[in-house]
Amino acid sequence: MQDPGPTHDDGALARIAEKIETLTAWYAEQIHAERRCPDPDPDRVQHLLAERAACTTTLRDLPHATAAQLARIEADYDVRLGEITGE
């Protein structure tokens, strides 16, 4: 069975976009904090930059996602947000 194509559920898009933006902001904070350390870890900075870039790409592509893709993206970001918040 083929995926039906992109969805235009504005409520779901807004909810997921907010989650992605929250994680993107967290990565930005971590990047800035790491760079301010007396001895910043360049590997950690690179990892955080890559993760932030991935968030930006996902956010950019979100309006073109299918309903199934949106569900997977939301589940992924729920896990990632849970990891940083401890929830």
N, CA, C and O of each residue as an XYZ file, in Angstrom:
348
protein
N       0.844     -1.176      0.000
C       0.000      0.000      0.000
C       0.892      1.243      0.000
O       1.847      1.319      0.773
N       0.598      2.184     -0.832
C       1.373      3.414     -0.935
C       0.947      4.422      0.111
O      -0.212      4.481      0.520
N       1.932      5.219      0.536
C       1.638      6.329      1.434
C       0.772      7.337      0.681
O       1.009      7.573     -0.504
N      -0.216      7.931      1.328
C      -1.135      8.826      0.623
C      -0.531     10.157      0.200
O      -1.189     10.919     -0.509
N       0.696     10.465      0.607
C       1.306     11.735      0.231
C       1.316     12.698      1.399
O       0.918     12.338      2.507
N       1.764     13.909      1.163
C       1.868     14.884      2.251
C       0.532     15.164      2.910
O      -0.525     15.116      2.280
N       0.613     15.450      4.172
C      -0.576     15.813      4.933
C      -0.539     17.314      5.210
O       0.528     17.927      5.175
N      -1.652     17.879      5.473
C      -1.703     19.310      5.752
C      -2.465     19.566      7.037
O      -3.250     20.510      7.129
N      -2.229     18.716      8.033
C      -2.839     18.887      9.344
C      -2.047     19.959     10.078
O      -1.008     19.682     10.677
N      -2.555     21.194     10.024
C      -1.840     22.324     10.610
C      -1.591     22.151     12.101
O      -0.552     22.576     12.606
N      -2.521     21.538     12.807
C      -2.348     21.319     14.241
C      -1.174     20.400     14.526
O      -0.356     20.676     15.403
N      -1.096     19.304     13.778
C       0.016     18.366     13.966
C       1.325     19.018     13.556
O       2.336     18.868     14.242
N       1.315     19.736     12.450
C       2.539     20.405     11.996
C       3.036     21.397     13.046
O       4.230     21.438     13.342
N       2.144     22.184     13.602
C       2.529     23.175     14.605
C       3.060     22.501     15.868
O       4.055     22.946     16.440
N       2.409     21.449     16.294
C       2.818     20.730     17.506
C       4.217     20.127     17.329
O       5.072     20.253     18.205
N       4.432     19.479     16.194
C       5.724     18.850     15.936
C       6.797     19.903     15.725
O       7.920     19.746     16.204
N       6.467     20.970     15.018
C       7.427     22.052     14.802
C       7.880     22.634     16.135
O       9.059     22.945     16.302
N       6.972     22.783     17.074
C       7.323     23.318     18.395
C       8.311     22.394     19.109
O       9.253     22.859     19.750
N       8.092     21.103     18.994
C       9.010     20.134     19.609
C      10.397     20.237     18.975
O      11.411     20.226     19.674
N      10.430     20.337     17.668
C      11.708     20.445     16.963
C      12.411     21.744     17.350
O      13.620     21.754     17.584
N      11.661     22.828     17.417
C      12.247     24.119     17.791
C      12.773     24.098     19.219
O      13.804     24.708     19.504
N      12.089     23.415     20.113
C      12.558     23.287     21.496
C      13.890     22.554     21.534
O      14.817     22.979     22.223
N      13.987     21.462     20.799
C      15.237     20.707     20.769
C      16.342     21.500     20.079
O      17.495     21.455     20.508
N      16.007     22.217     19.027
C      16.992     23.052     18.333
C      17.555     24.100     19.283
O      18.763     24.337     19.306
N      16.691     24.720     20.057
C      17.132     25.727     21.027
C      18.029     25.097     22.087
O      19.018     25.703     22.502
N      17.694     23.896     22.524
C      18.526     23.208     23.516
C      19.922     22.960     22.948
O      20.925     23.193     23.623
N      19.977     22.485     21.702
C      21.287     22.262     21.080
C      22.069     23.568     20.997
O      23.269     23.579     21.271
N      21.425     24.653     20.631
C      22.100     25.948     20.538
C      22.663     26.359     21.893
O      23.793     26.841     21.976
N      21.885     26.173     22.953
C      22.353     26.498     24.301
C      23.567     25.651     24.676
O      24.532     26.152     25.253
N      23.508     24.365     24.344
C      24.613     23.469     24.665
C      25.877     23.837     23.889
O      26.984     23.766     24.423
N      25.707     24.226     22.642
C      26.845     24.648     21.813
C      27.503     25.871     22.443
O      28.722     25.914     22.602
N      26.704     26.847     22.795
C      27.244     28.075     23.386
C      27.919     27.786     24.730
O      28.988     28.323     25.019
N      27.298     26.947     25.537
C      27.883     26.604     26.836
C      29.204     25.875     26.662
O      30.171     26.161     27.369
N      29.252     24.941     25.731
C      30.487     24.177     25.500
C      31.589     25.092     24.999
O      32.738     24.975     25.427
N      31.255     25.990     24.110
C      32.266     26.907     23.571
C      32.790     27.866     24.631
O      33.919     28.345     24.518
N      31.994     28.158     25.660
C      32.428     29.058     26.733
C      33.288     28.354     27.777
O      33.920     29.014     28.601
N      33.319     27.032     27.754
C      34.135     26.278     28.715
C      35.609     26.615     28.526
O      36.042     26.916     27.414
N      36.382     26.564     29.614
C      37.819     26.818     29.499
C      38.512     25.846     28.529
O      39.463     26.216     27.841
N      38.026     24.619     28.490
C      38.612     23.613     27.603
C      37.482     22.911     26.840
O      37.143     21.770     27.157
N      36.892     23.583     25.831
C      35.745     22.998     25.125
C      36.129     21.706     24.397
O      37.243     21.557     23.897
N      35.187     20.798     24.358
C      35.372     19.513     23.670
C      34.951     19.691     22.216
O      33.760     19.803     21.928
N      35.921     19.719     21.288
C      35.562     19.964     19.884
C      34.671     18.867     19.298
O      33.854     19.140     18.419
N      34.823     17.635     19.776
C      33.966     16.554     19.277
C      32.517     16.768     19.709
O      31.587     16.538     18.936
N      32.339     17.208     20.946
C      30.978     17.469     21.432
C      30.364     18.632     20.661
O      29.191     18.581     20.292
N      31.147     19.674     20.418
C      30.639     20.819     19.659
C      30.204     20.367     18.268
O      29.129     20.743     17.802
N      31.022     19.573     17.611
C      30.677     19.089     16.272
C      29.418     18.226     16.296
O      28.570     18.329     15.410
N      29.303     17.377     17.314
C      28.112     16.532     17.443
C      26.858     17.397     17.628
O      25.834     17.175     16.981
N      26.959     18.377     18.518
C      25.820     19.264     18.762
C      25.457     20.069     17.523
O      24.277     20.255     17.225
N      26.465     20.549     16.799
C      26.198     21.285     15.556
C      25.487     20.398     14.540
O      24.557     20.844     13.867
N      25.917     19.151     14.428
C      25.290     18.222     13.483
C      23.845     17.932     13.876
O      22.966     17.874     13.016
N      23.600     17.752     15.163
C      22.236     17.484     15.624
C      21.336     18.692     15.398
O      20.185     18.547     14.985
N      21.865     19.888     15.669
C      21.082     21.109     15.427
C      20.764     21.255     13.939
O      19.649     21.631     13.577
N      21.735     20.960     13.079
C      21.515     21.030     11.631
C      20.451     20.019     11.193
O      19.626     20.318     10.330
N      20.471     18.836     11.782
C      19.464     17.823     11.452
C      18.069     18.300     11.854
O      17.097     18.070     11.136
N      17.978     18.962     12.999
C      16.682     19.527     13.427
C      16.196     20.559     12.416
O      15.022     20.577     12.046
N      17.102     21.407     11.978
C      16.745     22.455     11.020
C      16.248     21.851      9.714
O      15.272     22.327      9.134
N      16.915     20.811      9.258
C      16.500     20.130      8.026
C      15.124     19.495      8.204
O      14.267     19.611      7.328
N      14.913     18.831      9.326
C      13.616     18.204      9.585
C      12.513     19.251      9.625
O      11.438     19.053      9.061
N      12.784     20.358     10.291
C      11.794     21.433     10.371
C      11.465     21.986      8.987
O      10.304     22.252      8.677
N      12.486     22.155      8.164
C      12.286     22.671      6.807
C      11.427     21.708      5.972
O      10.579     22.142      5.193
N      11.653     20.412      6.142
C      10.957     19.408      5.342
C       9.605     18.993      5.913
O       8.852     18.272      5.259
N       9.295     19.438      7.112
C       8.077     19.015      7.798
C       6.801     19.202      6.981
O       5.970     18.294      6.963
N       6.605     20.329      6.307
C       5.347     20.502      5.561
C       5.146     19.496      4.422
O       4.030     19.338      3.926
N       6.204     18.827      4.011
C       6.112     17.872      2.908
C       5.973     16.435      3.388
O       5.892     15.514      2.576
N       5.946     16.239      4.691
C       5.880     14.892      5.258
C       4.478     14.309      5.137
O       3.477     15.024      5.172
N       4.440     13.012      4.994
C       3.160     12.290      4.997
C       2.716     12.103      6.439
O       3.482     12.367      7.365
N       1.503     11.658      6.629
C       0.985     11.412      7.974
C       1.851     10.385      8.701
O       2.146     10.547      9.885
N       2.253      9.341      8.003
C       3.103      8.318      8.623
C       4.468      8.888      8.993
O       4.999      8.584     10.061
N       5.028      9.701      8.131
C       6.313     10.328      8.431
C       6.195     11.274      9.622
O       7.072     11.305     10.485
N       5.108     12.043      9.668
C       4.891     12.939     10.795
C       4.823     12.160     12.109
O       5.378     12.590     13.120
N       4.153     11.034     12.091
C       4.045     10.211     13.299
C       5.423      9.723     13.738
O       5.734      9.738     14.929
N       6.245      9.292     12.792
C       7.604      8.832     13.124
C       8.462      9.985     13.640
O       9.200      9.832     14.613
N       8.360     11.128     12.989
C       9.133     12.303     13.405
C       8.730     12.708     14.816
O       9.588     12.967     15.660
N       7.439     12.762     15.071
C       6.979     13.173     16.394
C       7.453     12.186     17.455
O       7.896     12.597     18.527
N       7.364     10.903     17.171
C       7.823      9.900     18.134
C       9.314     10.062     18.410
O       9.745      9.971     19.559
N      10.096     10.299     17.373
C      11.539     10.494     17.522
C      11.838     11.710     18.393
O      12.671     11.642     19.296
N      11.164     12.811     18.122
C      11.415     14.027     18.893
C      10.884     13.923     20.309
O      11.447     14.534     21.217
N       9.821     13.170     20.525
C       9.339     12.933     21.889
C      10.411     12.210     22.707
O      10.656     12.556     23.863
N      11.043     11.209     22.104
C      12.111     10.468     22.788
C      13.282     11.395     23.084
O      13.794     11.426     24.202
N      13.698     12.146     22.076
C      14.841     13.032     22.257
C      14.572     14.102     23.305
O      15.450     14.410     24.111
N      13.378     14.671     23.304
C      13.031     15.660     24.320
C      12.987     15.013     25.708
O      13.398     15.621     26.696
N      12.492     13.796     25.771
C      12.483     13.075     27.051
C      13.888     12.858     27.583
O      14.115     12.914     28.792
N      14.827     12.612     26.687
C      16.213     12.403     27.113
C      16.818     13.670     27.714
O      17.573     13.594     28.684
N      16.496     14.824     27.152
C      17.108     16.056     27.678
C      16.371     16.604     28.896
O      16.950     17.341     29.694
N      15.100     16.247     29.040
C      14.327     16.744     30.184
C      14.253     15.727     31.303
O      13.866     16.065     32.422
N      14.618     14.486     31.021
C      14.541     13.449     32.026
C      13.146     12.918     32.256
O      12.878     12.260     33.261
N      12.262     13.204     31.325
C      10.859     12.739     31.457
C      10.640     11.464     30.698
O       9.531     10.930     30.695
